[in-house]
């Protein structure tokens, strides 16, 4: 079967699956409490794709080029039985890699079951080591010690860990070096993310972006770093290795150095809509198709036809176009 290409010549490689829109954090850059506070209506359980429906969809997408799966949210560890989904996905022929992105607070309780189920690796969001800054950023007063315990537990059960840190000017730029020191000593690969204009509720301002180049210059004052080539087309982070070989540091620069031209990611929301861009306003409903009992081949052709007319490149057009965007907590980061 010929692999689909979009209008800009980009293939389909990665599938990011949001398993819930709920989260136990209220990070201001994603789910500010003023919007997602008490009484906010999250999706009813019956609207979420079942594990069986997710597995059916993944099975139909493998022939289109999908090999890497990432489970996101919301906070994916809030979805009961997530390790069962991991095991079901790991059993699909052609799935090469399964990752979970989590805030890490519940990771210590789930690491062993996830590892045994066949999880390949885990990415933990950790924006600060300072307890006060961390508690303020997560919006619920969660303790950084719980996240660090989750990372240690993942390591103990053989799960490779990457840490993502969103850097926002006036909030946590003072954590850049402390995070790098900790990551190097803990044997954790660290990626800094430029503060992005995801969704419509985080009050994004361009002057609050700490650029990747600025982050790199701060790091270079203390750490000798050696750049490396991308491991594959579509790798979102540019990477540098410590000169002594003790780990890597990455920069995800969607604002200052967009990587749209190599984007090969498809996103699936928890209620079964596919999005061809993180900054898209609307998705294409597949839940109805799945629940209609339609032939899997027709399902695959539906996705193929959507991908083949894809022309998304929002980050390259930022500042020249204005459009509404779905919340990241809904469609997954």
Secondary structure, DSSP 4 states (H G I P E B T S, - for coil): -PPP--TTS----EEEEE--S--S---TTT--TTTSSTT--PPPGGGSPPHHHHHHHHHHHGGGT--EEEEESS-GGGSTTHHHHHHHHHTSTT--EEEEEE-STTHHHHHHHHHHHT--EEEEE---SSHHHHHHHHSS---HHHHHHHHHHHHHTT-EEEEEEEEBTTTTGGGHHHHHHHHHHHT-EEEEEE----SSSS---GGGB--HHHHHHHHHTT--EEEE--SSTT--SEEEEETTSS-EEEEE-TTTS--GGG--EEEE-TTSEEESSTT-S--EE-HHHHHTT--HHHHHHHHHHHHHT----HHHHBTTB------HHHH--
